[in-house]
């Protein structure tokens, strides 16, 4: 039982508007604000275990109030998510029994999932949250009855859907504006995006070179996060979320769904063509035509150099985010990868597939091998790329990705063994000192009593989801029994969802290999 109750901060109109696409209050707002304030007090008293702290109750109450508003007003944010889950997994939600699920209505399992999702994103949470815990179940049952009763008199918020509706001829700025809501303001993702931005602020403040233009650098980082970052729920970028919400019948669906990531680099202005400007990416030498010309800086042909980010939509390039004038371009230091900013994923995948053929030829069609430490790993790498060069007559120039010094794990000289896995999406992966878990032929390090911790594998960003899936699907590891009220059987039963949730960007990892 609680020994004392923390003082709660009331949900204000300002708090509420942070979760909405408009800037001024509408007629329905105060109903949901009052509901949220009542709910957070109830949540505080229900949470006997002090699972959350004072501010967490406020955040969770806002999310649950937004959920009710979403359902009552038929806004479609929640249904867009569950439809996406259904498309992937054949059921509306992970973990729970959804056989009697009522789409478009308040469901107990919705509440259970929202509480699980919120608690999983808490900064103090370093392990899996059990979606079947007694505390979660008790809180969800109360909230379900609370919201069901409130729904009787809950007003519809027609202004919100109107503000989100995307015109059929929307321009890039209108599209980015909607993307901003889905990634940063939508109640399903707000807590995650806020934590990402807090990390970005700390990182920028620690860089001495950004002190003179902190606001501009923060805006630039925010734009990169908006257009490139992956959200835990189904591992989707903002454009995927918006496309799912507007639906395939919208004329702009395909353009938004296929919107590229933001490519940031240093460009030389080469002149204007009709309604676009020619910008040469200095590191690669590639010239692109950028559609929107409002760069807010004076442009001189073959003289003006800028740092900017561009996105591709319907085969056209657009400048999105702040543009910085580079005053001394001669002293710019480019990274090796900068010259490949515009390389096509197809060409990189071609390298991955050719290297895969070499790998399988050397290993006699084994996708996973165990090597005796660092020295043998170096020899294996050299053997593979020598074969690659012999068969295809090309050198892989970004060799550092396959150098044991640069792989995901820091490998010490006294490493006893290294497991090498060939990922068909990205190439070789190296995992030191885990061979005792791997049940394969000729693995002298295998210990039949060793059990792998699935939490450690999923929560470690260095471990690819493909590697975990390969081990599980081929029954190469024994998963240790995990503690928890449910026994954590939900982890393996919902393995792909959990991998998306934990890995985020790593789940949709793209190769970065180039040849000359």
C-alpha positions in Angstrom: 0.0 0.0 0.0 1.1 3.6 -0.6 2.6 5.3 2.4 2.0 8.7 1.0 0.5 10.3 -2.1 2.5 12.7 -4.3 1.1 16.0 -5.2 -0.3 15.9 -8.7 0.0 18.7 -11.3 -3.2 19.5 -13.1 -3.6 18.9 -16.8 -3.9 22.4 -18.3 -5.1 23.6 -21.7 -1.5 24.0 -22.7 -0.8 20.4 -21.9 -3.8 19.2 -23.9 -3.0 21.3 -27.0 0.5 19.7 -27.1 -1.4 16.5 -28.2 -3.5 18.2 -30.8 -3.0 19.7 -34.3 -4.6 23.1 -33.6 -3.3 25.9 -31.4 -6.5 27.3 -29.8 -9.0 25.5 -27.7 -12.2 24.1 -29.2 -15.5 23.4 -27.6 -14.9 19.8 -26.6 -11.4 20.3 -25.0 -12.5 21.2 -21.5 -14.6 18.0 -21.1 -11.6 15.8 -21.8 -9.2 18.0 -19.7 -11.6 17.6 -16.7 -11.9 13.9 -17.4 -8.1 13.6 -17.5 -7.7 15.4 -14.2 -10.3 13.2 -12.5 -8.7 10.1 -14.0 -5.1 10.8 -12.8 -6.3 11.1 -9.2 -8.0 7.7 -9.6 -4.9 6.2 -11.1 -2.8 7.4 -8.3 -5.0 5.6 -5.7 -5.2 2.4 -7.7 -1.4 2.1 -8.2 -0.6 0.3 -4.9 2.9 -0.6 -6.0 4.1 3.0 -6.8 4.9 1.8 -10.3 4.8 5.4 -11.5 5.8 8.7 -10.1 3.7 11.9 -9.9 4.2 13.2 -13.4 3.6 9.8 -14.9 0.0 9.7 -13.8 -0.7 13.0 -15.6 0.9 11.7 -18.8 -1.0 8.4 -18.7 -4.3 10.2 -17.9 -3.8 12.5 -21.0 -3.1 9.5 -23.2 -6.2 7.7 -22.0 -8.4 10.8 -22.3 -7.1 11.2 -25.9 -7.9 7.6 -26.6 -11.5 8.2 -25.5 -11.7 11.4 -27.7 -10.3 9.4 -30.6 -12.9 6.6 -30.3 -15.8 8.9 -29.6 -14.9 11.4 -32.4 -14.0 8.6 -35.0 -10.6 10.3 -35.6 -9.0 7.1 -36.6 -5.6 7.3 -34.9 -6.2 4.2 -32.8 -7.9 2.2 -35.6 -5.0 3.1 -37.9 -2.6 1.4 -35.5 -4.7 -1.7 -34.9 -5.4 -2.1 -38.6 -1.7 -2.0 -39.2 -1.1 -4.6 -36.6 -3.9 -6.8 -38.0 -2.4 -6.5 -41.5 0.9 -7.8 -40.1 -0.2 -10.4 -37.6 -3.8 -11.3 -38.3 -5.1 -9.9 -34.9 -5.8 -6.3 -33.7 -3.3 -6.3 -30.8 -0.4 -8.3 -29.4 -0.5 -10.3 -26.2 -4.2 -10.3 -25.5 -7.2 -12.3 -26.7 -8.9 -10.3 -29.4 -11.4 -12.8 -30.7 -14.4 -10.7 -29.5 -12.7 -7.4 -30.3 -15.1 -4.5 -31.3 -13.3 -2.2 -33.7 -14.2 1.4 -33.2 -15.4 0.8 -29.6 -13.7 1.0 -26.2 -12.1 -2.4 -25.5 -10.6 -3.6 -22.3 -7.6 -4.9 -24.2 -7.0 -1.5 -25.7 -6.6 0.0 -22.2 -4.4 -2.9 -21.2 -2.2 -2.3 -24.2 -2.0 1.5 -23.7 -1.0 1.1 -20.1 1.7 -1.5 -21.1 3.0 0.8 -23.9 3.2 3.8 -21.6 5.0 1.9 -18.8 7.4 0.3 -21.3 8.4 3.8 -22.4 9.2 5.2 -18.9 12.8 6.3 -18.6 13.1 4.2 -15.4 12.1 1.1 -17.2 15.1 -1.1 -18.3 13.4 -4.5 -18.6 10.2 -5.9 -20.1 6.9 -4.8 -18.6 4.6 -7.8 -18.1 1.3 -6.9 -20.0 -0.5 -9.5 -17.8 0.7 -8.2 -14.4 -1.9 -7.9 -11.6 -1.2 -4.2 -11.4 -1.8 -3.6 -15.1 -4.9 -5.7 -15.1 -6.5 -4.0 -12.1 -5.7 -0.5 -13.4 -7.0 -1.4 -16.9 -10.3 -2.8 -15.6 -10.9 0.4 -13.6 -10.1 2.7 -16.6 -12.2 0.6 -18.9 -15.3 1.1 -16.8 -14.5 4.7 -16.1 -14.1 5.6 -19.8 -17.2 3.5 -20.8 -19.3 5.5 -18.3 -17.8 8.8 -19.5 -18.3 8.0 -23.2 -22.1 8.4 -22.8 -21.8 12.2 -22.5 -18.4 12.7 -24.2 -18.6 15.3 -27.0 -17.2 14.7 -30.5 -14.2 16.7 -31.5 -14.9 17.4 -35.2 -12.3 20.2 -35.2 -9.4 17.7 -34.8 -10.2 15.5 -37.8 -10.8 18.6 -39.8 -7.4 20.0 -38.8 -5.7 16.7 -39.8 -7.5 16.1 -43.1 -5.0 16.4 -45.9 -6.1 18.2 -49.0 -6.0 16.1 -52.2 -3.6 18.6 -53.7 -1.5 19.2 -50.6 2.0 20.6 -51.0 5.1 19.4 -49.3 4.7 21.9 -46.4 1.2 20.7 -45.7 2.4 17.1 -45.7 5.3 17.8 -43.3 2.9 19.6 -41.0 0.7 16.5 -40.8 3.8 14.3 -40.3 4.8 16.5 -37.4 1.6 15.8 -35.6 1.7 12.1 -36.1 5.3 11.8 -34.8 5.5 14.4 -32.1 1.9 15.1 -31.0 -0.2 12.0 -31.5 -1.0 10.5 -28.1 0.3 7.1 -29.2 3.8 8.4 -29.8 4.1 11.6 -27.9 5.9 10.2 -24.9 8.5 8.4 -27.0 9.2 11.4 -29.3 9.5 13.7 -26.3 12.2 11.5 -24.8 14.0 11.4 -28.2 14.0 15.2 -28.4 15.3 15.5 -24.8 18.3 13.4 -25.8 18.8 15.5 -28.9 18.8 18.7 -26.8 21.5 17.3 -24.4 23.6 16.2 -27.4 23.5 19.5 -29.1 24.3 21.4 -26.0 27.4 19.3 -25.5 28.7 20.3 -28.9 30.6 23.6 -28.6 30.3 24.4 -32.3 26.5 24.8 -31.9 26.4 27.4 -29.2 26.0 30.3 -31.5 23.0 28.9 -33.4 21.5 26.4 -30.9 17.9 27.0 -32.0 18.7 26.4 -35.7 20.6 23.3 -34.9 17.8 22.0 -32.7 15.3 22.6 -35.5 17.6 20.8 -37.9 17.9 17.8 -35.6 14.2 17.8 -35.0 13.5 17.7 -38.7 15.9 14.8 -39.1 14.1 13.0 -36.3 10.7 13.7 -37.8 11.6 12.4 -41.3 14.0 9.6 -40.4 13.3 8.2 -37.0 11.4 5.0 -36.4 8.7 4.7 -33.8 8.4 1.6 -31.5 4.8 0.8 -32.5 5.3 -1.4 -35.6 8.6 0.2 -36.4 7.1 2.9 -38.6 8.3 6.3 -39.7 6.0 9.3 -39.6 5.2 9.0 -43.4 4.0 5.4 -42.9 1.8 6.5 -40.0 0.2 9.3 -42.1 -0.2 7.2 -45.1 -2.0 4.5 -43.1 -4.3 7.1 -41.6 -5.3 8.8 -44.9 -5.8 5.4 -46.5 -5.1 4.0 -50.0 -8.0 5.8 -51.6 -6.3 9.2 -51.0 -4.6 10.5 -54.2 -1.4 11.2 -52.2 -1.2 7.9 -50.4 1.6 6.4 -52.5 3.6 9.6 -52.5 3.5 9.9 -48.8 4.1 6.2 -48.2 7.2 6.2 -50.4 8.5 9.6 -49.1 12.3 9.3 -48.7 14.3 9.9 -45.6 15.8 13.3 -45.3 19.3 13.4 -46.9 21.4 16.1 -45.3 24.6 17.3 -46.9 26.6 20.2 -48.3 25.5 21.6 -51.7 26.7 24.1 -54.3 24.2 26.3 -56.0 24.5 25.9 -59.8 21.5 28.0 -61.0 17.8 28.0 -61.4 15.5 26.0 -63.7 11.9 27.1 -63.9 10.5 26.6 -60.4 13.5 24.7 -59.0 17.2 25.2 -58.2 20.1 23.0 -59.3 22.1 22.0 -56.2 25.3 19.9 -56.5 26.0 17.6 -53.7 29.7 18.3 -53.2 30.8 15.0 -51.7 29.2 12.8 -54.4 29.3 15.3 -57.4 25.6 14.5 -58.0 23.3 17.4 -59.0 19.7 17.4 -58.0 16.8 19.8 -58.8 15.2 21.1 -55.7 11.6 22.2 -56.2 11.0 24.8 -53.5 13.3 27.7 -54.0 12.6 29.7 -50.8 16.0 29.0 -49.2 16.0 32.4 -47.5 19.6 33.2 -48.4 21.2 35.0 -51.3 22.3 32.6 -54.1 25.2 33.1 -56.5 25.8 30.6 -59.2 28.7 28.3 -58.6 29.6 30.3 -55.5 27.0 29.8 -52.8 27.5 26.7 -50.6 24.8 25.6 -48.2 24.2 22.8 -45.7 20.6 21.5 -46.1 18.4 18.5 -46.0 16.2 17.3 -48.9 13.5 14.7 -49.3 12.2 13.0 -52.4 8.5 12.8 -53.0 7.0 11.6 -56.3 10.5 11.7 -58.0 10.9 15.4 -57.0 13.3 16.8 -54.4 12.2 19.3 -51.8 14.2 21.3 -49.2 12.8 20.6 -45.7 14.1 22.1 -42.6 16.7 24.9 -42.0 19.3 25.8 -44.5 22.8 26.9 -43.3 25.1 29.1 -45.4 28.6 27.6 -45.4 31.0 30.5 -45.3 34.3 28.6 -45.7 33.6 25.5 -47.8 37.3 24.8 -48.5 37.7 23.6 -44.9 34.8 21.2 -44.9 35.8 17.7 -43.8 33.6 14.9 -45.4 33.1 11.5 -44.0 33.8 8.5 -46.2 30.1 7.7 -46.4 29.1 11.2 -47.5 29.9 10.5 -51.2 27.3 7.7 -51.1 24.4 9.8 -49.8 22.5 9.2 -53.1 23.4 5.6 -53.7 20.5 3.3 -54.4 19.6 0.6 -52.0 19.4 -1.8 -54.9 23.1 -1.4 -55.7 24.0 -1.9 -52.0 21.8 -5.0 -51.9 23.5 -6.3 -55.0 26.8 -6.3 -53.0 25.2 -8.0 -50.1 23.8 -10.8 -52.2 27.1 -11.3 -54.0 29.0 -11.4 -50.7 26.3 -13.8 -49.4 27.2 -16.2 -52.2 30.9 -16.0 -51.2 30.0 -16.6 -47.6 27.9 -19.6 -48.3 30.5 -21.1 -50.6 33.2 -20.8 -47.9 30.9 -22.1 -45.1 29.4 -24.9 -47.3 25.9 -23.3 -47.2 25.9 -22.5 -43.5 24.5 -19.0 -42.6 26.1 -19.1 -39.2 29.6 -20.3 -38.2 31.7 -20.3 -35.0 35.3 -19.1 -35.2 38.1 -19.5 -32.7 38.6 -15.9 -31.6 39.8 -12.7 -33.3 42.7 -14.1 -35.3 40.5 -16.6 -37.1 37.8 -13.9 -37.7 40.3 -11.7 -39.4 41.4 -14.6 -41.6 37.8 -15.4 -42.5 37.0 -11.8 -43.5 40.1 -11.6 -45.7 39.2 -15.0 -47.3 35.6 -13.8 -48.1 36.6 -10.5 -49.7 39.5 -12.2 -51.7 36.9 -14.6 -53.1 34.5 -11.7 -53.8 37.2 -9.8 -55.7 38.1 -13.0 -57.6 34.5 -13.7 -58.6 33.3 -10.2 -59.3 36.4 -8.2 -60.0 35.5 -5.4 -57.6 36.8 -4.2 -54.3 34.5 -3.4 -51.4 35.7 0.0 -50.4 33.7 0.4 -47.1 35.7 -2.5 -45.6 35.6 -1.0 -42.1 32.0 -2.3 -41.8 33.5 -5.8 -41.9 36.6 -5.1 -39.8 36.3 -6.7 -36.4 37.4 -3.4 -34.8 34.3 -1.7 -36.2 31.6 -4.3 -35.7 28.7 -4.0 -33.2 30.6 -5.5 -30.3 34.0 -4.4 -29.0 36.0 -7.5 -29.4 39.0 -8.0 -27.0 42.1 -9.9 -27.9 41.3 -12.6 -25.4 38.0 -13.4 -27.0 37.5 -17.1 -27.0 35.0 -17.4 -29.9 33.1 -15.3 -32.4 29.8 -16.3 -33.9 29.5 -15.0 -37.5 26.0 -14.7 -38.9 25.3 -13.6 -42.5 22.3 -11.3 -42.5 20.7 -11.4 -46.0 19.5 -7.8 -45.4 22.9 -6.2 -44.5 25.8 -8.6 -44.5 28.1 -10.2 -41.9 27.5 -9.8 -38.1 29.9 -10.7 -35.4 29.0 -11.8 -31.9 31.8 -12.7 -29.5 31.7 -15.3 -26.7 28.1 -16.5 -27.2 28.9 -19.8 -28.9 27.9 -21.7 -25.7 24.3 -20.8 -26.4 24.3 -21.9 -30.1 23.3 -25.5 -30.9 24.8 -26.3 -34.3 27.1 -29.0 -35.7 30.8 -28.7 -35.0 30.4 -26.1 -32.3 32.9 -27.3 -29.6 31.9 -24.4 -27.3 28.2 -25.4 -27.1 26.9 -26.0 -23.5 23.6 -27.9 -23.5 22.8 -26.4 -20.1 23.3 -22.8 -21.3 20.2 -20.7 -21.7 20.0 -17.4 -23.5 18.1 -14.4 -22.0 15.6 -13.2 -24.6 15.3 -9.8 -22.8 19.0 -9.2 -23.2 19.0 -10.1 -26.9 16.0 -8.0 -27.7 16.9 -4.9 -25.6 20.5 -4.8 -26.9 20.7 -2.5 -29.9 23.8 -4.2 -31.1 21.9 -7.5 -31.8 20.0 -7.5 -35.0 16.4 -8.7 -35.1 17.3 -11.0 -38.0 19.9 -12.8 -35.9 17.4 -13.4 -33.1 14.7 -14.6 -35.5 17.2 -16.9 -37.2 18.2 -18.5 -33.9 14.6 -19.0 -32.7 13.2 -20.2 -36.0 16.0 -22.8 -36.3 15.7 -23.8 -32.7 19.4 -23.1 -32.1 19.0 -21.6 -28.6 17.3 -22.5 -25.4 15.4 -19.5 -24.0 15.7 -19.3 -20.2 12.6 -19.2 -18.1 11.7 -15.6 -17.4 10.2 -14.4 -14.2 6.9 -12.5 -14.2 3.2 -13.1 -13.5 2.6 -14.5 -17.0 5.9 -16.4 -17.3 6.6 -14.0 -20.2 5.4 -16.5 -22.7 4.1 -13.5 -24.6 7.6 -12.6 -25.7 8.0 -15.6 -28.1 4.3 -15.6 -29.0 4.7 -12.0 -30.2 8.3 -12.1 -31.2 8.1 -10.0 -34.4 6.1 -7.3 -32.7 8.5 -7.2 -29.8 11.5 -7.0 -32.1 9.9 -4.0 -33.9 9.1 -2.4 -30.6 12.6 -2.9 -29.1 14.8 -2.5 -32.2 13.1 0.5 -33.9 15.7 1.7 -36.5 17.6 -1.5 -36.2 14.5 -3.4 -37.3 14.5 -1.8 -40.8 18.3 -1.7 -41.0 19.7 -0.9 -44.5 23.1 -2.0 -45.8 25.9 0.6 -46.3 28.3 -1.3 -48.7 29.9 0.2 -51.8 32.3 -1.0 -54.5 34.6 0.6 -56.9 
